[in-house]
């Protein structure tokens, strides 16, 4: 069966812009006067590593998840009432798969969101040049994802849940939709695309 992906609703590449180089000059001068000449090359190398990393990073929102680079979180895990500006990460968080971080200082703005993923804390802390558009897409997509989750919870309350798989779409009789074992996802396709439903 062909693998269907949910539609991409928002995408932004975190490319360094002119202000990245301005900040590089500022940080170099501050490092020189506070820590000394010997530390400046270390600061420069760290800066270019960051630039290289974020030049390839993109933020993507589909009907199921928010992605920052190769990491993602379910939209239903995020508490959009906690939306704020991004904060500097605690150093150990960057190793946590539930921490989506992409907060370069050269973007115009940022978002920070907290949440719970399988009972464990999760965070999104990213820079963006299109904050209003990103938040609008997140609110709409998360609302639809929550509605699918609530519909599944109501329909299957107290009943054993079906195994993950492609099933008839409960909202559109001409399609099939992926059930992940707990809720309906945004992965859907026409029944005529070569897929089948049990």
C-alpha positions in Angstrom: 0.0 0.0 0.0 1.2 3.5 -0.8 2.2 5.6 2.2 0.2 8.8 2.5 1.4 11.8 4.4 -0.9 14.5 5.9 -0.9 17.7 4.0 1.7 20.3 5.0 -0.2 23.4 6.3 2.9 25.5 7.2 6.6 25.4 6.4 9.4 27.8 7.2 13.1 27.4 6.8 15.2 29.0 9.5 17.8 30.5 7.3 20.3 33.0 8.7 19.7 36.5 7.4 21.7 39.8 7.6 21.1 40.2 11.3 22.9 36.9 12.0 26.1 38.5 10.9 25.4 41.6 12.9 24.9 39.5 16.0 28.1 37.6 15.2 30.0 40.9 15.4 28.3 41.9 18.7 29.0 38.5 20.3 32.7 38.6 19.1 33.2 42.0 20.7 31.5 41.1 24.0 33.5 37.8 24.1 36.7 39.7 23.5 36.1 42.2 26.3 34.6 39.9 28.8 36.5 36.6 28.3 39.6 37.6 26.4 41.1 37.1 22.9 41.7 33.4 23.3 38.0 32.6 23.7 36.9 34.5 20.5 37.8 31.7 18.1 35.8 29.3 20.2 32.8 31.7 20.0 33.2 32.0 16.3 33.3 28.3 15.7 30.2 27.8 17.9 28.4 30.5 15.9 29.2 29.0 12.5 28.1 25.5 13.8 24.8 27.1 14.8 24.5 28.9 11.5 25.1 25.6 9.6 22.6 23.7 11.7 19.8 26.2 11.4 20.4 26.9 7.7 19.1 23.3 7.2 16.4 23.4 9.8 12.7 23.9 8.9 9.5 24.3 10.9 6.7 22.3 9.4 3.1 21.8 10.6 0.8 19.1 9.1 -2.6 18.0 10.3 -1.0 15.8 12.9 2.3 17.1 14.1 4.6 20.1 14.4 8.2 19.3 13.2 11.4 21.2 13.9 14.1 19.5 11.8 13.7 15.8 12.3 11.9 16.0 15.6 8.2 16.2 16.0 5.3 16.3 18.5 1.6 15.6 18.2 -0.4 18.7 18.0 -2.7 17.2 20.7 0.2 17.1 23.1 0.6 20.9 23.0 -1.2 23.3 25.4 -1.8 26.3 23.2 -2.9 28.3 26.2 0.8 28.4 27.2 2.0 30.2 24.0 4.6 32.7 24.7 8.0 33.8 23.3 10.7 31.2 23.1 13.2 31.0 25.9 16.8 30.0 26.0 17.0 26.2 26.5 18.5 24.5 29.5 21.5 22.7 28.1 20.2 19.1 28.8 16.9 19.7 27.0 18.5 19.7 23.6 19.0 15.9 24.1 15.3 15.3 24.9 13.2 14.1 21.9 10.2 15.9 23.4 12.0 19.3 23.1 11.7 20.9 19.7 14.3 23.6 19.6 15.2 26.0 16.9 15.6 29.4 18.4 18.2 31.3 16.4 18.6 34.9 17.5 18.4 36.1 13.9 14.7 35.5 13.4 12.3 38.4 13.9 10.2 36.6 16.6 9.7 33.3 18.3 7.1 31.0 19.9 7.4 28.9 23.0 4.7 26.3 23.9 4.5 23.7 26.7 2.6 20.5 26.7 2.3 16.8 27.8 3.2 13.9 25.6 2.2 10.5 27.0 2.3 12.1 30.5 5.7 13.6 30.1 6.6 17.3 29.6 7.3 18.5 26.1 8.3 21.9 24.7 8.4 23.8 21.4 10.8 26.7 21.4 11.5 28.1 18.0 12.4 31.2 16.2 10.2 32.4 13.3 9.8 35.2 10.9 6.0 34.5 10.5 4.7 34.2 14.0 1.1 35.2 13.5 0.7 32.8 10.5 2.4 30.0 12.4 0.1 30.5 15.5 -3.0 30.7 13.3 -2.1 27.3 11.6 -1.3 25.7 14.9 -4.6 26.7 16.5 -6.6 25.5 13.5 -4.7 22.2 13.1 -4.6 21.4 16.8 -8.4 22.1 17.1 -9.1 19.6 14.3 -6.7 17.0 15.8 -8.4 17.4 19.2 -11.8 17.0 17.6 -10.7 13.7 15.9 -9.3 12.5 19.3 -12.5 13.4 21.1 -14.7 11.7 18.4 -12.6 8.5 18.8 -12.9 8.6 22.6 -16.6 9.0 22.4 -17.1 6.4 19.7 -15.0 3.7 21.4 -15.6 4.5 25.1 -15.3 1.3 27.0 -14.7 -0.8 23.9 -11.5 -2.5 22.9 -9.6 -0.3 20.5 -8.8 -1.6 17.0 -5.3 -2.4 16.0 -3.4 0.4 14.0 -4.4 0.3 10.3 -6.3 1.8 7.4 -10.1 1.8 8.0 -13.1 3.4 6.4 -13.0 7.2 7.1 -15.8 7.9 9.7 -16.2 11.4 8.2 -16.0 10.7 4.5 -17.3 7.5 3.0 -15.1 7.8 -0.1 -11.9 7.7 1.8 -9.8 5.5 4.1 -8.1 7.0 7.2 -5.2 5.7 9.3 -6.1 4.7 12.9 -3.0 4.7 15.1 -4.5 2.4 17.8 -5.7 5.3 19.9 -7.1 8.0 17.6 -7.9 8.9 14.0 -5.0 10.7 12.3 -4.7 13.2 9.5 -3.4 10.4 7.2 -6.2 9.8 4.7 -6.6 8.8 1.0 -9.2 8.0 -1.6 -10.2 4.4 -1.7 -9.4 4.5 -5.4 -5.7 5.2 -4.8 -4.7 1.6 -4.6 -5.3 1.3 -0.8 -7.8 -0.9 0.9 -9.6 -0.9 4.2 -10.4 -3.9 6.3 
